Amino acid sequence: MMPCLIGTPADAAQEKLAALGYTVTRVVYESRRGVPEADSTRVIRIRQFGNNHIELMVSHFKTQV
């Protein structure tokens, strides 16, 4: 069963899924205005294709204020 990784840092999510045997593709969503001073890239959507291919949609966030 695929774990819920929404909100997880992209690198950590990709490593965890790869360790579980999934092939992972990363798609980056970027807003038109951008995210000035973004300091984190996090998972915003997960799609599964077949039994072992996962697509992570990630986006940039500013998490430090």
mmCIF file of the N, C-alpha and C atoms, coordinates in Angstrom:
data_MODEL
# 
_entry.id   MODEL 
# 
loop_
_atom_site.group_PDB 
_atom_site.id 
_atom_site.type_symbol 
_atom_site.label_atom_id 
_atom_site.label_alt_id 
_atom_site.label_comp_id 
_atom_site.label_asym_id 
_atom_site.label_entity_id 
_atom_site.label_seq_id 
_atom_site.pdbx_PDB_ins_code 
_atom_site.Cartn_x 
_atom_site.Cartn_y 
_atom_site.Cartn_z 
_atom_site.occupancy 
_atom_site.B_iso_or_equiv 
_atom_site.pdbx_formal_charge 
_atom_site.auth_seq_id 
_atom_site.auth_comp_id 
_atom_site.auth_asym_id 
_atom_site.auth_atom_id 
_atom_site.pdbx_PDB_model_num 
ATOM 1   N N  . MET A 1 1  ? 0.838  -1.184 0.000   1.00 0.00 ? 1  MET A N  1 
ATOM 2   C CA . MET A 1 1  ? 0.000  0.000  0.000   1.00 0.00 ? 1  MET A CA 1 
ATOM 3   C C  . MET A 1 1  ? 0.884  1.249  0.000   1.00 0.00 ? 1  MET A C  1 
ATOM 4   N N  . MET A 1 2  ? 0.534  2.209  -0.830  1.00 0.00 ? 2  MET A N  1 
ATOM 5   C CA . MET A 1 2  ? 1.313  3.437  -0.947  1.00 0.00 ? 2  MET A CA 1 
ATOM 6   C C  . MET A 1 2  ? 1.023  4.358  0.247   1.00 0.00 ? 2  MET A C  1 
ATOM 7   N N  . PRO A 1 3  ? 2.054  4.864  0.918   1.00 0.00 ? 3  PRO A N  1 
ATOM 8   C CA . PRO A 1 3  ? 1.839  5.765  2.049   1.00 0.00 ? 3  PRO A CA 1 
ATOM 9   C C  . PRO A 1 3  ? 1.368  7.141  1.573   1.00 0.00 ? 3  PRO A C  1 
ATOM 10  N N  . CYS A 1 4  ? 0.640  7.864  2.430   1.00 0.00 ? 4  CYS A N  1 
ATOM 11  C CA . CYS A 1 4  ? 0.217  9.230  2.120   1.00 0.00 ? 4  CYS A CA 1 
ATOM 12  C C  . CYS A 1 4  ? 1.400  10.153 2.391   1.00 0.00 ? 4  CYS A C  1 
ATOM 13  N N  . LEU A 1 5  ? 1.847  10.851 1.360   1.00 0.00 ? 5  LEU A N  1 
ATOM 14  C CA . LEU A 1 5  ? 3.031  11.698 1.489   1.00 0.00 ? 5  LEU A CA 1 
ATOM 15  C C  . LEU A 1 5  ? 2.747  13.153 1.129   1.00 0.00 ? 5  LEU A C  1 
ATOM 16  N N  . ILE A 1 6  ? 1.490  13.551 1.081   1.00 0.00 ? 6  ILE A N  1 
ATOM 17  C CA . ILE A 1 6  ? 1.142  14.939 0.777   1.00 0.00 ? 6  ILE A CA 1 
ATOM 18  C C  . ILE A 1 6  ? 1.746  15.838 1.856   1.00 0.00 ? 6  ILE A C  1 
ATOM 19  N N  . GLY A 1 7  ? 2.441  16.891 1.418   1.00 0.00 ? 7  GLY A N  1 
ATOM 20  C CA . GLY A 1 7  ? 3.071  17.826 2.346   1.00 0.00 ? 7  GLY A CA 1 
ATOM 21  C C  . GLY A 1 7  ? 4.485  17.444 2.739   1.00 0.00 ? 7  GLY A C  1 
ATOM 22  N N  . THR A 1 8  ? 4.914  16.262 2.350   1.00 0.00 ? 8  THR A N  1 
ATOM 23  C CA . THR A 1 8  ? 6.257  15.777 2.670   1.00 0.00 ? 8  THR A CA 1 
ATOM 24  C C  . THR A 1 8  ? 7.282  16.450 1.756   1.00 0.00 ? 8  THR A C  1 
ATOM 25  N N  . PRO A 1 9  ? 8.478  16.767 2.253   1.00 0.00 ? 9  PRO A N  1 
ATOM 26  C CA . PRO A 1 9  ? 9.526  17.268 1.362   1.00 0.00 ? 9  PRO A CA 1 
ATOM 27  C C  . PRO A 1 9  ? 9.740  16.298 0.194   1.00 0.00 ? 9  PRO A C  1 
ATOM 28  N N  . ALA A 1 10 ? 9.884  16.839 -1.006  1.00 0.00 ? 10 ALA A N  1 
ATOM 29  C CA . ALA A 1 10 ? 9.942  16.038 -2.233  1.00 0.00 ? 10 ALA A CA 1 
ATOM 30  C C  . ALA A 1 10 ? 11.044 14.991 -2.214  1.00 0.00 ? 10 ALA A C  1 
ATOM 31  N N  . ASP A 1 11 ? 12.236 15.356 -1.777  1.00 0.00 ? 11 ASP A N  1 
ATOM 32  C CA . ASP A 1 11 ? 13.342 14.397 -1.764  1.00 0.00 ? 11 ASP A CA 1 
ATOM 33  C C  . ASP A 1 11 ? 13.060 13.221 -0.833  1.00 0.00 ? 11 ASP A C  1 
ATOM 34  N N  . ALA A 1 12 ? 12.518 13.523 0.350   1.00 0.00 ? 12 ALA A N  1 
ATOM 35  C CA . ALA A 1 12 ? 12.208 12.467 1.325   1.00 0.00 ? 12 ALA A CA 1 
ATOM 36  C C  . ALA A 1 12 ? 11.127 11.531 0.785   1.00 0.00 ? 12 ALA A C  1 
ATOM 37  N N  . ALA A 1 13 ? 10.107 12.096 0.142   1.00 0.00 ? 13 ALA A N  1 
ATOM 38  C CA . ALA A 1 13 ? 9.028  11.285 -0.422  1.00 0.00 ? 13 ALA A CA 1 
ATOM 39  C C  . ALA A 1 13 ? 9.555  10.380 -1.530  1.00 0.00 ? 13 ALA A C  1 
ATOM 40  N N  . GLN A 1 14 ? 10.390 10.936 -2.394  1.00 0.00 ? 14 GLN A N  1 
ATOM 41  C CA . GLN A 1 14 ? 10.934 10.147 -3.504  1.00 0.00 ? 14 GLN A CA 1 
ATOM 42  C C  . GLN A 1 14 ? 11.810 9.010  -2.970  1.00 0.00 ? 14 GLN A C  1 
ATOM 43  N N  . GLU A 1 15 ? 12.636 9.286  -1.980  1.00 0.00 ? 15 GLU A N  1 
ATOM 44  C CA . GLU A 1 15 ? 13.491 8.253  -1.394  1.00 0.00 ? 15 GLU A CA 1 
ATOM 45  C C  . GLU A 1 15 ? 12.659 7.138  -0.745  1.00 0.00 ? 15 GLU A C  1 
ATOM 46  N N  . LYS A 1 16 ? 11.604 7.530  -0.023  1.00 0.00 ? 16 LYS A N  1 
ATOM 47  C CA . LYS A 1 16 ? 10.771 6.541  0.653   1.00 0.00 ? 16 LYS A CA 1 
ATOM 48  C C  . LYS A 1 16 ? 10.074 5.638  -0.367  1.00 0.00 ? 16 LYS A C  1 
ATOM 49  N N  . LEU A 1 17 ? 9.531  6.229  -1.428  1.00 0.00 ? 17 LEU A N  1 
ATOM 50  C CA . LEU A 1 17 ? 8.846  5.435  -2.451  1.00 0.00 ? 17 LEU A CA 1 
ATOM 51  C C  . LEU A 1 17 ? 9.815  4.526  -3.204  1.00 0.00 ? 17 LEU A C  1 
ATOM 52  N N  . ALA A 1 18 ? 11.003 5.033  -3.497  1.00 0.00 ? 18 ALA A N  1 
ATOM 53  C CA . ALA A 1 18 ? 12.006 4.213  -4.182  1.00 0.00 ? 18 ALA A CA 1 
ATOM 54  C C  . ALA A 1 18 ? 12.408 3.025  -3.300  1.00 0.00 ? 18 ALA A C  1 
ATOM 55  N N  . ALA A 1 19 ? 12.531 3.255  -1.998  1.00 0.00 ? 19 ALA A N  1 
ATOM 56  C CA . ALA A 1 19 ? 12.882 2.177  -1.074  1.00 0.00 ? 19 ALA A CA 1 
ATOM 57  C C  . ALA A 1 19 ? 11.786 1.108  -1.014  1.00 0.00 ? 19 ALA A C  1 
ATOM 58  N N  . LEU A 1 20 ? 10.538 1.500  -1.300  1.00 0.00 ? 20 LEU A N  1 
ATOM 59  C CA . LEU A 1 20 ? 9.424  0.557  -1.322  1.00 0.00 ? 20 LEU A CA 1 
ATOM 60  C C  . LEU A 1 20 ? 9.289  -0.148 -2.673  1.00 0.00 ? 20 LEU A C  1 
ATOM 61  N N  . GLY A 1 21 ? 10.185 0.211  -3.625  1.00 0.00 ? 21 GLY A N  1 
ATOM 62  C CA . GLY A 1 21 ? 10.199 -0.470 -4.913  1.00 0.00 ? 21 GLY A CA 1 
ATOM 63  C C  . GLY A 1 21 ? 9.453  0.234  -6.032  1.00 0.00 ? 21 GLY A C  1 
ATOM 64  N N  . TYR A 1 22 ? 9.005  1.460  -5.801  1.00 0.00 ? 22 TYR A N  1 
ATOM 65  C CA . TYR A 1 22 ? 8.295  2.209  -6.826  1.00 0.00 ? 22 TYR A CA 1 
ATOM 66  C C  . TYR A 1 22 ? 9.266  2.940  -7.753  1.00 0.00 ? 22 TYR A C  1 
ATOM 67  N N  . THR A 1 23 ? 8.863  3.082  -9.010  1.00 0.00 ? 23 THR A N  1 
ATOM 68  C CA . THR A 1 23 ? 9.551  3.964  -9.946  1.00 0.00 ? 23 THR A CA 1 
ATOM 69  C C  . THR A 1 23 ? 8.870  5.317  -9.798  1.00 0.00 ? 23 THR A C  1 
ATOM 70  N N  . VAL A 1 24 ? 9.652  6.364  -9.557  1.00 0.00 ? 24 VAL A N  1 
ATOM 71  C CA . VAL A 1 24 ? 9.080  7.674  -9.237  1.00 0.00 ? 24 VAL A CA 1 
ATOM 72  C C  . VAL A 1 24 ? 9.439  8.701  -10.304 1.00 0.00 ? 24 VAL A C  1 
ATOM 73  N N  . THR A 1 25 ? 8.413  9.428  -10.757 1.00 0.00 ? 25 THR A N  1 
ATOM 74  C CA . THR A 1 25 ? 8.594  10.553 -11.665 1.00 0.00 ? 25 THR A CA 1 
ATOM 75  C C  . THR A 1 25 ? 8.152  11.800 -10.914 1.00 0.00 ? 25 THR A C  1 
ATOM 76  N N  . ARG A 1 26 ? 8.918  12.868 -11.053 1.00 0.00 ? 26 ARG A N  1 
ATOM 77  C CA . ARG A 1 26 ? 8.591  14.119 -10.369 1.00 0.00 ? 26 ARG A CA 1 
ATOM 78  C C  . ARG A 1 26 ? 8.169  15.170 -11.391 1.00 0.00 ? 26 ARG A C  1 
ATOM 79  N N  . VAL A 1 27 ? 7.024  15.808 -11.141 1.00 0.00 ? 27 VAL A N  1 
ATOM 80  C CA . VAL A 1 27 ? 6.527  16.900 -11.972 1.00 0.00 ? 27 VAL A CA 1 
ATOM 81  C C  . VAL A 1 27 ? 6.466  18.135 -11.081 1.00 0.00 ? 27 VAL A C  1 
ATOM 82  N N  . VAL A 1 28 ? 7.042  19.247 -11.551 1.00 0.00 ? 28 VAL A N  1 
ATOM 83  C CA . VAL A 1 28 ? 7.079  20.468 -10.750 1.00 0.00 ? 28 VAL A CA 1 
ATOM 84  C C  . VAL A 1 28 ? 5.970  21.414 -11.194 1.00 0.00 ? 28 VAL A C  1 
ATOM 85  N N  . TYR A 1 29 ? 5.135  21.839 -10.242 1.00 0.00 ? 29 TYR A N  1 
ATOM 86  C CA . TYR A 1 29 ? 4.115  22.844 -10.501 1.00 0.00 ? 29 TYR A CA 1 
ATOM 87  C C  . TYR A 1 29 ? 4.674  24.182 -10.041 1.00 0.00 ? 29 TYR A C  1 
ATOM 88  N N  . GLU A 1 30 ? 4.631  25.158 -10.929 1.00 0.00 ? 30 GLU A N  1 
ATOM 89  C CA . GLU A 1 30 ? 5.097  26.501 -10.580 1.00 0.00 ? 30 GLU A CA 1 
ATOM 90  C C  . GLU A 1 30 ? 3.996  27.507 -10.854 1.00 0.00 ? 30 GLU A C  1 
ATOM 91  N N  . SER A 1 31 ? 3.675  28.325 -9.869  1.00 0.00 ? 31 SER A N  1 
ATOM 92  C CA . SER A 1 31 ? 2.645  29.346 -10.067 1.00 0.00 ? 31 SER A CA 1 
ATOM 93  C C  . SER A 1 31 ? 3.201  30.455 -10.950 1.00 0.00 ? 31 SER A C  1 
ATOM 94  N N  . ARG A 1 32 ? 2.315  31.176 -11.568 1.00 0.00 ? 32 ARG A N  1 
ATOM 95  C CA . ARG A 1 32 ? 2.741  32.274 -12.453 1.00 0.00 ? 32 ARG A CA 1 
ATOM 96  C C  . ARG A 1 32 ? 3.501  33.359 -11.698 1.00 0.00 ? 32 ARG A C  1 
ATOM 97  N N  . ARG A 1 33 ? 3.106  33.606 -10.484 1.00 0.00 ? 33 ARG A N  1 
ATOM 98  C CA . ARG A 1 33 ? 3.765  34.644 -9.686  1.00 0.00 ? 33 ARG A CA 1 
ATOM 99  C C  . ARG A 1 33 ? 5.036  34.152 -9.018  1.00 0.00 ? 33 ARG A C  1 
ATOM 100 N N  . GLY A 1 34 ? 5.204  32.838 -8.979  1.00 0.00 ? 34 GLY A N  1 
ATOM 101 C CA . GLY A 1 34 ? 6.376  32.292 -8.318  1.00 0.00 ? 34 GLY A CA 1 
ATOM 102 C C  . GLY A 1 34 ? 6.238  32.364 -6.807  1.00 0.00 ? 34 GLY A C  1 
ATOM 103 N N  . VAL A 1 35 ? 7.235  31.889 -6.132  1.00 0.00 ? 35 VAL A N  1 
ATOM 104 C CA . VAL A 1 35 ? 7.258  31.932 -4.669  1.00 0.00 ? 35 VAL A CA 1 
ATOM 105 C C  . VAL A 1 35 ? 8.584  32.549 -4.265  1.00 0.00 ? 35 VAL A C  1 
ATOM 106 N N  . PRO A 1 36 ? 8.592  33.873 -4.072  1.00 0.00 ? 36 PRO A N  1 
ATOM 107 C CA . PRO A 1 36 ? 9.838  34.515 -3.667  1.00 0.00 ? 36 PRO A CA 1 
ATOM 108 C C  . PRO A 1 36 ? 10.371 33.899 -2.368  1.00 0.00 ? 36 PRO A C  1 
ATOM 109 N N  . GLU A 1 37 ? 11.657 33.683 -2.339  1.00 0.00 ? 37 GLU A N  1 
ATOM 110 C CA . GLU A 1 37 ? 12.335 33.148 -1.161  1.00 0.00 ? 37 GLU A CA 1 
ATOM 111 C C  . GLU A 1 37 ? 11.845 31.749 -0.774  1.00 0.00 ? 37 GLU A C  1 
ATOM 112 N N  . ALA A 1 38 ? 11.427 30.958 -1.767  1.00 0.00 ? 38 ALA A N  1 
ATOM 113 C CA . ALA A 1 38 ? 11.001 29.579 -1.481  1.00 0.00 ? 38 ALA A CA 1 
ATOM 114 C C  . ALA A 1 38 ? 12.167 28.819 -0.853  1.00 0.00 ? 38 ALA A C  1 
ATOM 115 N N  . ASP A 1 39 ? 11.864 28.043 0.169   1.00 0.00 ? 39 ASP A N  1 
ATOM 116 C CA . ASP A 1 39 ? 12.925 27.309 0.856   1.00 0.00 ? 39 ASP A CA 1 
ATOM 117 C C  . ASP A 1 39 ? 12.618 25.810 0.966   1.00 0.00 ? 39 ASP A C  1 
ATOM 118 N N  . SER A 1 40 ? 11.514 25.380 0.352   1.00 0.00 ? 40 SER A N  1 
ATOM 119 C CA . SER A 1 40 ? 11.129 23.986 0.462   1.00 0.00 ? 40 SER A CA 1 
ATOM 120 C C  . SER A 1 40 ? 10.359 23.561 -0.790  1.00 0.00 ? 40 SER A C  1 
ATOM 121 N N  . THR A 1 41 ? 10.550 22.321 -1.194  1.00 0.00 ? 41 THR A N  1 
ATOM 122 C CA . THR A 1 41 ? 9.788  21.732 -2.290  1.00 0.00 ? 41 THR A CA 1 
ATOM 123 C C  . THR A 1 41 ? 9.035  20.553 -1.702  1.00 0.00 ? 41 THR A C  1 
ATOM 124 N N  . ARG A 1 42 ? 7.698  20.605 -1.792  1.00 0.00 ? 42 ARG A N  1 
ATOM 125 C CA . ARG A 1 42 ? 6.858  19.607 -1.122  1.00 0.00 ? 42 ARG A CA 1 
ATOM 126 C C  . ARG A 1 42 ? 5.882  18.948 -2.078  1.00 0.00 ? 42 ARG A C  1 
ATOM 127 N N  . VAL A 1 43 ? 5.443  17.758 -1.709  1.00 0.00 ? 43 VAL A N  1 
ATOM 128 C CA . VAL A 1 43 ? 4.494  16.989 -2.512  1.00 0.00 ? 43 VAL A CA 1 
ATOM 129 C C  . VAL A 1 43 ? 3.098  17.594 -2.369  1.00 0.00 ? 43 VAL A C  1 
ATOM 130 N N  . ILE A 1 44 ? 2.448  17.859 -3.525  1.00 0.00 ? 44 ILE A N  1 
ATOM 131 C CA . ILE A 1 44 ? 1.075  18.378 -3.486  1.00 0.00 ? 44 ILE A CA 1 
ATOM 132 C C  . ILE A 1 44 ? 0.069  17.401 -4.111  1.00 0.00 ? 44 ILE A C  1 
ATOM 133 N N  . ARG A 1 45 ? 0.547  16.408 -4.866  1.00 0.00 ? 45 ARG A N  1 
ATOM 134 C CA . ARG A 1 45 ? -0.347 15.410 -5.453  1.00 0.00 ? 45 ARG A CA 1 
ATOM 135 C C  . ARG A 1 45 ? 0.444  14.144 -5.758  1.00 0.00 ? 45 ARG A C  1 
ATOM 136 N N  . ILE A 1 46 ? -0.214 13.013 -5.604  1.00 0.00 ? 46 ILE A N  1 
ATOM 137 C CA . ILE A 1 46 ? 0.394  11.719 -5.919  1.00 0.00 ? 46 ILE A CA 1 
ATOM 138 C C  . ILE A 1 46 ? -0.554 10.959 -6.834  1.00 0.00 ? 46 ILE A C  1 
ATOM 139 N N  . ARG A 1 47 ? -0.011 10.446 -7.933  1.00 0.00 ? 47 ARG A N  1 
ATOM 140 C CA . ARG A 1 47 ? -0.790 9.618  -8.861  1.00 0.00 ? 47 ARG A CA 1 
ATOM 141 C C  . ARG A 1 47 ? -0.049 8.306  -9.071  1.00 0.00 ? 47 ARG A C  1 
ATOM 142 N N  . GLN A 1 48 ? -0.792 7.229  -9.068  1.00 0.00 ? 48 GLN A N  1 
ATOM 143 C CA . GLN A 1 48 ? -0.189 5.915  -9.287  1.00 0.00 ? 48 GLN A CA 1 
ATOM 144 C C  . GLN A 1 48 ? -0.601 5.403  -10.658 1.00 0.00 ? 48 GLN A C  1 
ATOM 145 N N  . PHE A 1 49 ? 0.379  4.899  -11.409 1.00 0.00 ? 49 PHE A N  1 
ATOM 146 C CA . PHE A 1 49 ? 0.157  4.305  -12.719 1.00 0.00 ? 49 PHE A CA 1 
ATOM 147 C C  . PHE A 1 49 ? 0.593  2.854  -12.642 1.00 0.00 ? 49 PHE A C  1 
ATOM 148 N N  . GLY A 1 50 ? -0.334 1.948  -12.874 1.00 0.00 ? 50 GLY A N  1 
ATOM 149 C CA . GLY A 1 50 ? 0.022  0.540  -12.786 1.00 0.00 ? 50 GLY A CA 1 
ATOM 150 C C  . GLY A 1 50 ? 0.339  0.146  -11.358 1.00 0.00 ? 50 GLY A C  1 
ATOM 151 N N  . ASN A 1 51 ? 1.128  -0.899 -11.226 1.00 0.00 ? 51 ASN A N  1 
ATOM 152 C CA . ASN A 1 51 ? 1.443  -1.403 -9.891  1.00 0.00 ? 51 ASN A CA 1 
ATOM 153 C C  . ASN A 1 51 ? 2.610  -0.719 -9.209  1.00 0.00 ? 51 ASN A C  1 
ATOM 154 N N  . ASN A 1 52 ? 3.559  -0.166 -10.007 1.00 0.00 ? 52 ASN A N  1 
ATOM 155 C CA . ASN A 1 52 ? 4.761  0.333  -9.336  1.00 0.00 ? 52 ASN A CA 1 
ATOM 156 C C  . ASN A 1 52 ? 5.305  1.640  -9.881  1.00 0.00 ? 52 ASN A C  1 
ATOM 157 N N  . HIS A 1 53 ? 4.506  2.435  -10.587 1.00 0.00 ? 53 HIS A N  1 
ATOM 158 C CA . HIS A 1 53 ? 4.980  3.731  -11.071 1.00 0.00 ? 53 HIS A CA 1 
ATOM 159 C C  . HIS A 1 53 ? 4.173  4.830  -10.390 1.00 0.00 ? 53 HIS A C  1 
ATOM 160 N N  . ILE A 1 54 ? 4.876  5.753  -9.743  1.00 0.00 ? 54 ILE A N  1 
ATOM 161 C CA . ILE A 1 54 ? 4.262  6.854  -9.012  1.00 0.00 ? 54 ILE A CA 1 
ATOM 162 C C  . ILE A 1 54 ? 4.705  8.181  -9.632  1.00 0.00 ? 54 ILE A C  1 
ATOM 163 N N  . GLU A 1 55 ? 3.758  9.092  -9.790  1.00 0.00 ? 55 GLU A N  1 
ATOM 164 C CA . GLU A 1 55 ? 4.079  10.452 -10.220 1.00 0.00 ? 55 GLU A CA 1 
ATOM 165 C C  . GLU A 1 55 ? 3.834  11.380 -9.037  1.00 0.00 ? 55 GLU A C  1 
ATOM 166 N N  . LEU A 1 56 ? 4.877  12.092 -8.645  1.00 0.00 ? 56 LEU A N  1 
ATOM 167 C CA . LEU A 1 56 ? 4.754  13.088 -7.586  1.00 0.00 ? 56 LEU A CA 1 
ATOM 168 C C  . LEU A 1 56 ? 4.677  14.464 -8.220  1.00 0.00 ? 56 LEU A C  1 
ATOM 169 N N  . MET A 1 57 ? 3.624  15.224 -7.899  1.00 0.00 ? 57 MET A N  1 
ATOM 170 C CA . MET A 1 57 ? 3.590  16.622 -8.297  1.00 0.00 ? 57 MET A CA 1 
ATOM 171 C C  . MET A 1 57 ? 4.062  17.411 -7.090  1.00 0.00 ? 57 MET A C  1 
ATOM 172 N N  . VAL A 1 58 ? 5.065  18.248 -7.320  1.00 0.00 ? 58 VAL A N  1 
ATOM 173 C CA . VAL A 1 58 ? 5.663  19.003 -6.229  1.00 0.00 ? 58 VAL A CA 1 
ATOM 174 C C  . VAL A 1 58 ? 5.601  20.497 -6.545  1.00 0.00 ? 58 VAL A C  1 
ATOM 175 N N  . SER A 1 59 ? 5.680  21.300 -5.508  1.00 0.00 ? 59 SER A N  1 
ATOM 176 C CA . SER A 1 59 ? 5.667  22.742 -5.679  1.00 0.00 ? 59 SER A CA 1 
ATOM 177 C C  . SER A 1 59 ? 6.579  23.369 -4.638  1.00 0.00 ? 59 SER A C  1 
ATOM 178 N N  . HIS A 1 60 ? 6.988  24.592 -4.918  1.00 0.00 ? 60 HIS A N  1 
ATOM 179 C CA . HIS A 1 60 ? 7.890  25.327 -4.025  1.00 0.00 ? 60 HIS A CA 1 
ATOM 180 C C  . HIS A 1 60 ? 7.088  26.105 -2.988  1.00 0.00 ? 60 HIS A C  1 
ATOM 181 N N  . PHE A 1 61 ? 7.593  26.126 -1.772  1.00 0.00 ? 61 PHE A N  1 
ATOM 182 C CA . PHE A 1 61 ? 6.916  26.814 -0.666  1.00 0.00 ? 61 PHE A CA 1 
ATOM 183 C C  . PHE A 1 61 ? 7.939  27.590 0.153   1.00 0.00 ? 61 PHE A C  1 
ATOM 184 N N  . LYS A 1 62 ? 7.443  28.634 0.790   1.00 0.00 ? 62 LYS A N  1 
ATOM 185 C CA . LYS A 1 62 ? 8.240  29.352 1.784   1.00 0.00 ? 62 LYS A CA 1 
ATOM 186 C C  . LYS A 1 62 ? 7.727  28.897 3.134   1.00 0.00 ? 62 LYS A C  1 
ATOM 187 N N  . THR A 1 63 ? 8.565  28.175 3.866   1.00 0.00 ? 63 THR A N  1 
ATOM 188 C CA . THR A 1 63 ? 8.138  27.636 5.158   1.00 0.00 ? 63 THR A CA 1 
ATOM 189 C C  . THR A 1 63 ? 8.757  28.361 6.344   1.00 0.00 ? 63 THR A C  1 
ATOM 190 N N  . GLN A 1 64 ? 9.807  29.120 6.096   1.00 0.00 ? 64 GLN A N  1 
ATOM 191 C CA . GLN A 1 64 ? 10.466 29.873 7.169   1.00 0.00 ? 64 GLN A CA 1 
ATOM 192 C C  . GLN A 1 64 ? 10.016 31.329 7.106   1.00 0.00 ? 64 GLN A C  1 
ATOM 193 N N  . VAL A 1 65 ? 9.616  31.871 8.246   1.00 0.00 ? 65 VAL A N  1 
ATOM 194 C CA . VAL A 1 65 ? 9.196  33.281 8.277   1.00 0.00 ? 65 VAL A CA 1 
ATOM 195 C C  . VAL A 1 65 ? 10.161 34.129 9.045   1.00 0.00 ? 65 VAL A C  1 
# 
